[in-house]
């Protein structure tokens, strides 16, 4: 058996699979040697990498289309604003016809069911917001660019607000709590928290004020986005493609990358274990992944690693999209079983170093990968995936198929119509500002502990029964009053310090 036949045999799966393209051998595609990914292996995570302009976005579109067609919901972060075309049929032309003939693809112009979202409603899309308490102190520290000590202090402030029944819905709620704790009246409360200095609280307050001055307030508030919306299928059984439009916030990379992690962490907390399934519940494409890892603390990286490791058993596959594998920490990269590597450039010593590091991440093969990776054309990639039994497939240089949906954005009018006609628009479009920590502290300037004592003057910590303590606590009353996405929220925090909620 020749080398090309051996590679082709490694992709001859018997079960359902996604078709990526045809094997390239000696510069020519071999239509009979189809390169594929087994559908059940899509929750084993993956990496789509390559230099700018090599076709990464079209690869995402190709994979997302086929997942949707097989009933699997997909999440796509649209950083450049050119993925919305997945909802519209593609345009036939000579280039598409030629590509389809080369790889033996039965190309049919097809649009796929899609929902369009926008962070905080900035841009075209259904607004995606998070409450401050749901976002949690670790993720918020990332977007505020706090150091480790300040991050730990912010965690103590969240703990204080949780135990005092001070709901942190938006930025002004958190600022109100920190302002109270740094006031003459609130400073004694800092001693009860432990380990939080007035100076550190002041730094956090200034960071919040600067953050809000940059126009970040719109991203936090209610109604909080319910991440279970990402798991929906259309009426015809195809998976819904959720497109998060990000061009309007391209200048806020820390914010949008951390928000993507919040979506993933929220899904992780709420989904049940499913083990190995016939197909994933969701495949989540994490674009511009390097932004997530830049300047991340060890605790933050550990949480990412644990989330990626464990979310597989909940039926969610995560594909990181970036330029080179070295953008992803080794502990995370080791969990990415499916790899689509587009061309790399080698113009500088750093480029050469990245190229050599990339080659080392692939299994041994018959190819000279250093030469191959610098010579790939647009829409070509080096592929290795997990076979149906979980073993890595042979490395295959592949000419990829053409997406069947529109390879570019739909026009703004069509996009607006799609957003406003969505069943979710009425649920999330209008921001709600209900009573929370800001209003409570403004109405009752006295310390929360003193307020509780006045409500029950004869009771002391020693003689209150456990029931009286729980029912009379601000936390209990807060939960009883909570509405919308806050219903059933527990005041407990898991990975990233995000609050857990029951569906």
C-alpha positions as CSV (number, residue, x, y, z in Angstrom):
1,X,0.0,0.0,0.0
2,X,1.4,3.4,-1.0
3,X,1.7,6.3,1.5
4,X,-1.3,8.1,0.0
5,X,-3.4,5.0,0.2
6,X,-2.4,4.5,3.9
7,X,-3.4,8.1,4.7
8,X,-6.7,7.7,2.8
9,X,-7.4,4.4,4.7
10,X,-7.0,6.3,8.0
11,X,-10.1,8.5,7.1
12,X,-12.4,5.7,5.8
13,X,-14.9,6.0,8.7
14,X,-18.0,3.9,8.8
15,X,-20.2,6.2,10.9
16,X,-21.4,9.8,10.3
17,X,-18.7,12.3,9.6
18,X,-18.0,15.8,8.3
19,X,-16.3,16.0,4.9
20,X,-13.4,18.4,4.9
21,X,-12.0,17.9,1.5
22,X,-9.7,15.7,-0.6
23,X,-6.1,14.5,0.0
24,X,-3.4,16.5,-1.7
25,X,-0.6,14.4,-3.0
26,X,2.3,15.6,-5.2
27,X,0.4,18.9,-5.6
28,X,-2.8,17.3,-6.9
29,X,-6.1,16.5,-5.2
30,X,-7.1,12.8,-5.0
31,X,-10.9,12.9,-5.2
32,X,-11.2,9.3,-4.0
33,X,-9.2,10.0,-0.8
34,X,-11.7,12.0,1.2
35,X,-10.5,13.6,4.5
36,X,-13.2,13.6,7.2
37,X,-13.9,14.1,10.9
38,X,-16.1,11.5,12.7
39,X,-19.2,13.3,14.1
40,X,-18.9,11.7,17.6
41,X,-15.3,13.0,17.9
42,X,-16.3,16.7,17.5
43,X,-16.6,17.0,21.3
44,X,-12.9,16.1,21.7
45,X,-12.1,19.7,20.8
46,X,-9.9,21.1,18.1
47,X,-7.7,23.8,16.7
48,X,-8.0,25.8,13.5
49,X,-4.8,27.8,13.0
50,X,-3.0,29.6,10.2
51,X,-1.7,33.0,9.2
52,X,-4.1,35.8,8.2
53,X,-5.7,35.3,4.8
54,X,-5.1,31.5,4.6
55,X,-8.8,30.5,4.9
56,X,-9.5,29.9,8.6
57,X,-12.9,31.7,8.5
58,X,-14.1,29.6,5.5
59,X,-13.0,26.4,7.3
60,X,-15.1,27.4,10.3
61,X,-18.0,28.1,7.9
62,X,-17.6,24.7,6.2
63,X,-17.5,22.8,9.5
64,X,-20.4,24.8,11.0
65,X,-22.6,24.2,7.9
66,X,-22.1,20.4,8.2
67,X,-22.7,20.3,11.9
68,X,-26.0,22.3,11.5
69,X,-27.0,19.9,8.7
70,X,-26.5,17.0,11.1
71,X,-28.6,18.6,13.8
72,X,-25.8,20.0,16.0
73,X,-26.0,23.6,17.2
74,X,-23.0,25.8,16.6
75,X,-21.6,28.9,18.2
76,X,-19.4,31.2,16.1
77,X,-17.7,34.4,17.2
78,X,-17.7,36.7,14.2
79,X,-14.7,39.0,14.9
80,X,-14.3,40.4,11.4
81,X,-18.1,40.7,10.6
82,X,-18.0,38.2,7.6
83,X,-19.7,35.1,9.0
84,X,-23.3,36.3,8.8
85,X,-23.4,34.9,5.2
86,X,-23.9,31.5,6.7
87,X,-27.6,32.2,6.8
88,X,-27.9,32.8,3.1
89,X,-27.3,30.5,0.1
90,X,-23.9,30.9,-1.5
91,X,-23.2,32.3,-5.0
92,X,-22.2,29.8,-7.7
93,X,-19.2,30.8,-9.9
94,X,-16.4,29.3,-11.8
95,X,-14.1,29.3,-8.8
96,X,-16.5,27.4,-6.6
97,X,-17.4,25.0,-9.4
98,X,-13.7,24.3,-10.0
99,X,-13.0,23.7,-6.3
100,X,-16.1,21.4,-6.0
101,X,-15.0,19.3,-9.0
102,X,-11.4,18.9,-7.7
103,X,-12.5,17.5,-4.4
104,X,-15.6,15.6,-5.6
105,X,-18.1,17.8,-3.8
106,X,-21.8,18.0,-4.7
107,X,-22.0,21.7,-4.1
108,X,-25.5,23.2,-3.6
109,X,-26.2,26.8,-2.6
110,X,-27.7,26.5,0.9
111,X,-28.4,28.9,3.8
112,X,-28.5,27.6,7.4
113,X,-30.7,28.7,10.3
114,X,-29.0,31.4,12.3
115,X,-29.4,33.7,15.2
116,X,-27.4,36.9,15.4
117,X,-26.2,38.4,18.7
118,X,-24.2,41.4,19.8
119,X,-22.4,42.1,23.0
120,X,-24.4,44.6,25.0
121,X,-26.5,45.3,21.9
122,X,-23.6,47.3,20.4
123,X,-23.8,46.4,16.7
124,X,-26.3,44.3,14.8
125,X,-27.7,41.5,16.9
126,X,-29.8,40.4,19.9
127,X,-28.1,41.9,23.0
128,X,-26.0,39.5,25.1
129,X,-25.5,40.8,28.6
130,X,-24.2,39.3,31.8
131,X,-25.0,40.3,35.4
132,X,-21.9,41.3,37.4
133,X,-22.7,38.5,39.9
134,X,-23.1,36.0,37.1
135,X,-19.8,37.0,35.4
136,X,-17.9,36.6,38.7
137,X,-14.7,38.1,40.1
138,X,-12.1,36.1,38.2
139,X,-13.5,37.0,34.7
140,X,-14.1,40.6,35.7
141,X,-10.6,40.9,37.0
142,X,-9.4,39.8,33.6
143,X,-11.3,42.6,31.8
144,X,-10.3,45.1,34.5
145,X,-6.7,44.0,34.1
146,X,-6.2,43.6,37.9
147,X,-3.2,41.8,39.3
148,X,-3.5,38.7,41.4
149,X,-3.8,40.5,44.8
150,X,-6.5,42.8,43.4
151,X,-8.3,39.8,41.9
152,X,-8.4,38.1,45.3
153,X,-9.6,41.3,46.9
154,X,-12.4,41.6,44.3
155,X,-13.4,38.0,45.2
156,X,-13.8,39.1,48.8
157,X,-16.0,42.0,47.7
158,X,-18.2,39.6,45.8
159,X,-18.4,37.4,48.8
160,X,-19.5,40.3,51.0
161,X,-22.2,41.4,48.5
162,X,-23.5,37.8,48.2
163,X,-23.8,37.3,52.0
164,X,-25.4,40.7,52.5
165,X,-28.0,40.2,49.8
166,X,-26.7,43.0,47.7
167,X,-27.4,42.0,44.1
168,X,-24.6,42.9,41.7
169,X,-26.5,43.4,38.4
170,X,-24.5,46.1,36.6
171,X,-21.4,48.1,37.0
172,X,-23.0,50.8,39.2
173,X,-24.0,48.1,41.7
174,X,-20.4,46.9,42.1
175,X,-19.1,50.5,42.3
176,X,-21.7,51.3,44.9
177,X,-20.6,48.4,47.1
178,X,-16.9,49.2,46.8
179,X,-17.6,52.9,47.4
180,X,-19.5,51.9,50.6
181,X,-16.7,49.7,51.8
182,X,-14.2,52.5,51.3
183,X,-16.3,55.1,53.1
184,X,-16.0,56.0,56.8
185,X,-19.2,54.1,57.5
186,X,-18.2,51.0,55.5
187,X,-14.5,50.7,56.5
188,X,-15.3,48.6,59.6
189,X,-16.9,46.0,57.2
190,X,-13.5,45.5,55.6
191,X,-12.2,44.0,58.8
192,X,-14.9,41.4,58.8
193,X,-14.1,40.4,55.2
194,X,-10.4,39.8,56.1
195,X,-7.4,40.6,53.9
196,X,-8.9,43.5,52.0
197,X,-7.2,46.8,52.4
198,X,-8.7,50.3,51.9
199,X,-5.9,51.0,49.4
200,X,-6.7,47.9,47.3
201,X,-10.4,48.6,47.4
202,X,-9.6,52.1,46.1
203,X,-7.6,50.7,43.2
204,X,-10.5,48.5,42.2
205,X,-12.9,51.4,42.5
206,X,-10.7,53.5,40.2
207,X,-10.4,50.6,37.7
208,X,-14.2,50.3,37.7
209,X,-14.7,54.0,37.1
210,X,-12.2,54.0,34.2
211,X,-13.8,50.9,32.8
212,X,-17.2,52.5,32.8
213,X,-15.9,55.7,31.3
214,X,-14.7,53.6,28.3
215,X,-18.4,52.8,27.6
216,X,-18.3,49.3,29.0
217,X,-21.5,49.6,31.1
218,X,-23.8,48.3,28.3
219,X,-22.3,44.8,28.5
220,X,-23.5,44.2,32.1
221,X,-27.1,44.1,33.2
222,X,-30.4,42.4,32.8
223,X,-31.9,40.5,31.2
224,X,-28.9,38.2,31.5
225,X,-28.4,36.0,28.5
226,X,-29.4,32.4,29.0
227,X,-26.7,30.3,27.4
228,X,-29.2,27.4,26.9
229,X,-30.4,29.5,23.9
230,X,-27.2,28.3,22.1
231,X,-28.4,24.7,22.3
232,X,-31.5,25.1,20.1
233,X,-32.4,23.4,16.8
234,X,-34.5,24.8,14.0
235,X,-38.0,23.5,13.2
236,X,-36.5,21.4,10.4
237,X,-34.2,19.6,12.8
238,X,-31.0,21.4,11.7
239,X,-28.8,22.9,14.4
240,X,-29.1,26.6,15.0
241,X,-25.9,28.6,14.2
242,X,-25.5,31.3,16.8
243,X,-23.3,34.1,15.4
244,X,-22.0,36.6,17.9
245,X,-21.1,39.8,16.0
246,X,-18.0,41.4,17.4
247,X,-16.7,44.0,14.9
248,X,-18.2,46.8,17.0
249,X,-16.0,45.8,20.0
250,X,-12.8,44.9,18.1
251,X,-11.1,47.6,20.1
252,X,-12.0,45.8,23.3
253,X,-10.2,42.4,22.9
254,X,-9.9,41.7,26.6
255,X,-13.7,42.2,27.0
256,X,-14.9,40.1,24.1
257,X,-12.5,37.2,24.7
258,X,-13.4,37.1,28.4
259,X,-17.2,37.2,27.5
260,X,-16.7,34.2,25.3
261,X,-15.2,32.4,28.2
262,X,-18.1,33.4,30.4
263,X,-20.5,31.8,27.9
264,X,-18.5,28.6,27.9
265,X,-18.2,28.6,31.7
266,X,-21.9,29.2,32.1
267,X,-22.7,26.2,29.9
268,X,-20.2,24.1,31.8
269,X,-21.9,24.8,35.1
270,X,-25.4,24.0,34.0
271,X,-25.2,21.1,31.5
272,X,-25.5,17.5,32.8
273,X,-23.0,14.9,32.2
274,X,-23.7,12.8,29.0
275,X,-20.5,10.9,28.5
276,X,-19.8,9.7,24.9
277,X,-22.7,10.6,22.6
278,X,-23.5,10.0,19.0
279,X,-23.1,13.7,18.3
280,X,-22.2,16.8,20.3
281,X,-24.8,19.0,22.0
282,X,-22.9,22.1,20.8
283,X,-19.7,22.9,19.0
284,X,-18.2,26.3,20.2
285,X,-15.7,28.1,18.0
286,X,-13.5,30.4,20.1
287,X,-12.0,32.9,17.6
288,X,-8.9,35.0,18.3
289,X,-8.1,32.6,21.1
290,X,-4.7,34.1,21.9
291,X,-6.5,37.1,23.4
292,X,-7.9,34.9,26.1
293,X,-4.5,33.7,27.2
294,X,-2.5,36.9,26.9
295,X,-1.5,38.2,30.4
296,X,-3.7,35.5,32.1
297,X,-2.9,34.6,35.7
298,X,-2.0,31.0,36.6
299,X,-5.4,30.6,38.3
300,X,-7.2,31.8,35.2
301,X,-5.3,29.4,33.0
302,X,-5.9,26.5,35.4
303,X,-9.7,27.3,35.2
304,X,-9.6,27.3,31.4
305,X,-7.7,24.0,31.3
306,X,-10.2,22.4,33.7
307,X,-13.2,23.7,31.8
308,X,-11.9,22.4,28.5
309,X,-11.0,19.1,30.0
310,X,-14.4,18.5,31.7
311,X,-16.9,20.1,29.3
312,X,-16.3,17.3,26.8
313,X,-18.2,14.9,29.0
314,X,-21.1,17.3,28.8
315,X,-21.3,17.0,25.1
316,X,-19.7,20.3,24.1
317,X,-16.8,20.6,21.7
318,X,-14.5,23.6,21.7
319,X,-12.4,24.7,18.7
320,X,-9.8,27.4,19.4
321,X,-9.1,29.6,16.4
322,X,-5.8,31.4,16.3
323,X,-2.6,31.9,14.2
324,X,-0.2,29.3,15.6
325,X,-0.5,26.5,18.1
326,X,2.0,28.3,20.3
327,X,-0.8,30.8,21.1
328,X,-2.5,28.1,23.1
329,X,-0.9,26.9,26.4
330,X,0.4,23.4,26.3
331,X,-2.1,21.9,28.8
332,X,-5.0,23.2,26.7
333,X,-3.3,22.3,23.4
334,X,-2.9,18.7,24.6
335,X,-6.7,18.3,24.8
336,X,-7.3,19.5,21.2
337,X,-7.7,16.2,19.3
338,X,-8.8,17.6,15.9
339,X,-6.3,19.9,14.0
340,X,-6.8,21.9,10.9
341,X,-3.5,23.9,10.3
342,X,-3.5,26.4,7.4
343,X,-0.4,28.0,6.0
344,X,2.2,29.7,8.2
345,X,4.6,32.4,7.3
346,X,8.3,32.3,8.0
347,X,9.6,35.7,7.3
348,X,11.3,36.4,10.7
349,X,13.2,34.5,13.3
350,X,10.1,34.4,15.5
351,X,8.1,33.0,12.5
352,X,10.7,30.3,12.1
353,X,10.5,29.4,15.7
354,X,6.7,29.2,15.6
355,X,6.9,27.0,12.5
356,X,9.2,24.5,14.1
357,X,7.0,24.5,17.3
358,X,4.0,23.8,15.1
359,X,5.6,20.9,13.3
360,X,6.4,19.3,16.7
361,X,2.8,19.3,17.7
362,X,1.8,16.9,14.8
363,X,2.2,13.1,14.7
364,X,5.1,11.7,12.7
365,X,4.3,11.7,9.0
366,X,5.7,11.1,5.5
367,X,5.6,14.9,4.9
368,X,8.3,17.5,5.3
369,X,5.9,19.7,7.3
370,X,8.2,22.7,7.6
371,X,8.2,22.9,3.8
372,X,4.5,22.0,3.4
373,X,3.2,24.5,5.9
374,X,4.9,27.5,4.2
375,X,3.7,26.4,0.8
376,X,0.0,25.8,1.3
377,X,-2.4,27.8,-0.8
378,X,-5.6,29.5,0.4
379,X,-8.2,26.9,1.3
380,X,-5.6,24.2,1.9
381,X,-4.5,22.8,5.3
382,X,-2.7,20.0,7.1
383,X,-5.2,17.9,8.9
384,X,-5.2,15.3,11.7
385,X,-8.2,14.2,13.7
386,X,-9.3,11.6,16.1
387,X,-10.6,8.4,14.4
388,X,-13.8,6.6,15.6
389,X,-11.8,4.7,18.2
390,X,-10.1,7.8,19.5
391,X,-6.7,7.3,17.9
392,X,-5.0,10.1,15.9
393,X,-5.4,9.8,12.1
394,X,-2.4,10.1,9.7
395,X,-1.4,13.7,8.9
396,X,-3.1,14.6,5.6
397,X,-2.5,17.6,3.4
398,X,-6.0,18.6,2.3
399,X,-7.7,20.7,-0.3
400,X,-10.7,21.9,1.5
401,X,-14.3,22.0,0.2
402,X,-16.1,25.3,-0.5
403,X,-18.8,26.4,1.9
404,X,-22.3,26.2,0.5
405,X,-23.5,29.4,2.2
406,X,-22.6,32.9,1.3
407,X,-18.8,33.5,1.7
408,X,-19.2,37.1,3.0
409,X,-21.6,39.2,5.1
410,X,-25.3,39.6,4.3
411,X,-26.4,43.2,3.9
412,X,-27.3,45.3,7.0
413,X,-31.0,45.5,6.1
414,X,-31.4,41.8,5.9
415,X,-29.4,41.3,9.1
416,X,-31.6,43.8,11.0
417,X,-34.7,42.0,9.7
418,X,-33.4,38.7,10.9
419,X,-32.6,40.0,14.3
420,X,-35.9,41.8,14.9
421,X,-38.0,38.8,13.6
422,X,-36.3,36.4,16.0
423,X,-38.4,35.0,18.8
424,X,-35.6,36.0,21.2
425,X,-35.6,39.7,20.3
426,X,-38.4,40.6,22.6
427,X,-36.8,38.7,25.5
428,X,-33.5,40.4,25.4
429,X,-33.7,43.7,23.4
430,X,-34.8,46.0,26.2
431,X,-32.5,46.4,29.2
432,X,-34.0,46.3,32.6
433,X,-32.8,48.1,35.7
434,X,-34.4,46.7,38.8
435,X,-33.7,47.3,42.4
436,X,-30.2,46.0,43.3
437,X,-27.2,47.0,45.4
438,X,-27.0,50.5,44.1
439,X,-30.6,51.4,45.0
440,X,-30.4,49.6,48.3
441,X,-27.3,51.3,49.4
442,X,-28.6,54.7,48.2
443,X,-31.9,54.2,50.1
444,X,-30.3,52.8,53.3
445,X,-26.9,54.4,53.9
446,X,-26.4,52.5,57.2
447,X,-24.3,49.4,57.2
448,X,-26.2,46.3,56.1
449,X,-25.3,44.6,59.4
450,X,-26.7,47.5,61.4
451,X,-29.9,47.4,59.3
452,X,-30.4,43.8,60.1
453,X,-29.9,44.4,63.8
454,X,-32.6,47.2,63.8
455,X,-35.1,44.9,62.1
456,X,-34.6,42.4,64.9
457,X,-33.4,44.3,68.0
458,X,-33.7,41.5,70.5
459,X,-32.0,38.9,68.4
460,X,-28.3,38.3,68.7
461,X,-25.9,36.1,66.8
462,X,-25.8,33.6,69.7
463,X,-29.5,33.1,70.3
464,X,-30.9,33.2,66.7
465,X,-32.0,29.8,65.5
466,X,-30.6,28.6,62.2
467,X,-34.0,29.1,60.6
468,X,-34.3,32.7,61.8
469,X,-30.8,33.4,60.6
470,X,-31.5,32.0,57.1
471,X,-35.0,33.4,56.6
472,X,-34.1,36.8,58.1
473,X,-30.9,37.2,56.1
474,X,-30.6,39.6,53.2
475,X,-29.4,36.7,51.0
476,X,-32.7,34.9,51.5
477,X,-34.8,38.0,50.9
478,X,-32.7,38.8,47.8
479,X,-33.4,35.3,46.4
480,X,-37.1,35.6,47.1
481,X,-37.3,38.9,45.2
482,X,-35.1,37.9,42.3
483,X,-36.8,37.8,38.9
484,X,-36.0,36.9,35.3
485,X,-32.6,35.2,34.9
486,X,-31.9,35.5,38.6
487,X,-34.6,33.0,39.6
488,X,-33.0,30.0,41.2
489,X,-29.5,31.5,41.4
490,X,-27.4,30.0,44.1
491,X,-25.0,32.2,46.0
492,X,-22.2,29.7,45.3
493,X,-19.4,30.1,42.9
494,X,-17.5,27.6,40.8
495,X,-14.8,27.8,38.1
496,X,-13.9,31.5,37.4
497,X,-16.0,32.5,40.4
498,X,-19.1,32.6,38.2
499,X,-22.4,32.2,40.0
500,X,-24.3,29.0,39.4
501,X,-27.9,28.8,38.4
502,X,-30.4,26.0,37.8
503,X,-32.2,25.7,34.5
